[in-house]
Amino acid sequence: MPLTGELHAQTAELGLVSLYVPDIDRAAGHFNAEVQLAGTAGTPRLAGQVKISDGEIDVYQVNLALRQVQLDARLSAKGVTLPHCEPT
């Protein structure tokens, strides 16, 4: 059976990250996703973009505090691409 759909998500409540990644004590920032779903249930295909801006992460166990975290990831048939990390 073919799949088709879209996901549009946006939030400024990244504090939920610590529920899924217990080593992160605090997370903040803005999350935005625009993703298209295609293919079949056996071979789904995702395409689109996921962004995190103004991010902050605290991991107290190792005394780590990250500020001004930015992520721009593109999803395609080739996988996940981080544009600023591509080899030239």
C-alpha positions as CSV (number, residue, x, y, z in Angstrom):
1,M,0.0,0.0,0.0
2,P,1.4,3.4,-1.0
3,L,2.0,6.0,1.7
4,T,1.7,9.7,1.3
5,G,1.6,12.5,3.9
6,E,3.2,15.6,5.3
7,L,4.4,16.6,8.7
8,H,4.6,20.2,9.7
9,A,5.8,20.8,13.3
10,Q,7.0,23.8,15.2
11,T,7.7,24.3,18.9
12,A,9.7,26.4,21.3
13,E,9.4,23.8,24.0
14,L,12.5,21.6,23.6
15,G,12.4,20.7,27.3
16,L,10.7,17.4,26.3
17,V,14.0,16.2,25.0
18,S,15.1,15.4,28.5
19,L,12.2,12.9,28.8
20,Y,13.6,10.9,25.8
21,V,17.3,11.5,26.5
22,P,17.7,11.3,30.3
23,D,21.4,12.3,30.2
24,I,20.3,15.8,29.0
25,D,19.2,17.8,32.1
26,R,17.9,20.8,30.3
27,A,17.2,21.7,26.7
28,A,15.7,24.9,25.1
29,G,15.4,26.4,21.7
30,H,13.1,26.4,18.6
31,F,12.3,23.3,16.5
32,N,10.8,23.4,13.1
33,A,10.1,20.4,10.7
34,E,8.7,20.2,7.2
35,V,8.7,16.6,6.2
36,Q,7.0,14.7,3.3
37,L,6.3,11.0,3.5
38,A,6.1,8.7,0.5
39,G,6.8,5.1,-0.6
40,T,5.2,2.1,1.1
41,A,5.0,0.8,4.6
42,G,7.9,-1.6,3.8
43,T,10.1,1.0,2.2
44,P,9.0,4.5,3.5
45,R,10.8,7.6,2.0
46,L,11.2,10.8,3.9
47,A,12.1,14.1,2.4
48,G,12.2,17.6,3.9
49,Q,14.0,19.7,6.4
50,V,14.5,19.8,10.2
51,K,15.9,22.9,12.0
52,I,16.8,23.7,15.5
53,S,17.7,27.3,16.3
54,D,18.7,29.2,19.4
55,G,19.3,25.9,21.1
56,E,20.7,25.3,24.6
57,I,21.7,22.0,26.2
58,D,22.9,21.3,29.7
59,V,24.4,18.0,30.9
60,Y,25.3,18.4,34.5
61,Q,27.0,15.0,34.9
62,V,29.9,16.1,32.8
63,N,29.6,19.9,33.4
64,L,28.7,20.6,29.8
65,A,26.7,23.7,28.7
66,L,26.1,24.3,25.0
67,R,24.7,27.6,23.9
68,Q,23.6,29.0,20.5
69,V,23.1,25.5,19.1
70,Q,22.0,25.5,15.4
71,L,21.0,22.5,13.3
72,D,19.8,22.4,9.7
73,A,19.3,18.8,8.5
74,R,17.9,17.8,5.1
75,L,16.1,14.5,4.7
76,S,16.2,12.7,1.3
77,A,16.4,9.3,-0.4
78,K,20.2,9.5,0.3
79,G,19.7,9.9,4.0
80,V,20.3,12.8,6.4
81,T,22.5,15.7,5.1
82,L,24.0,18.4,7.3
83,P,24.7,21.1,4.7
84,H,27.5,22.8,6.7
85,C,29.3,19.5,7.4
86,E,29.5,18.2,3.8
87,P,33.0,17.5,2.5
88,T,34.1,19.7,-0.4
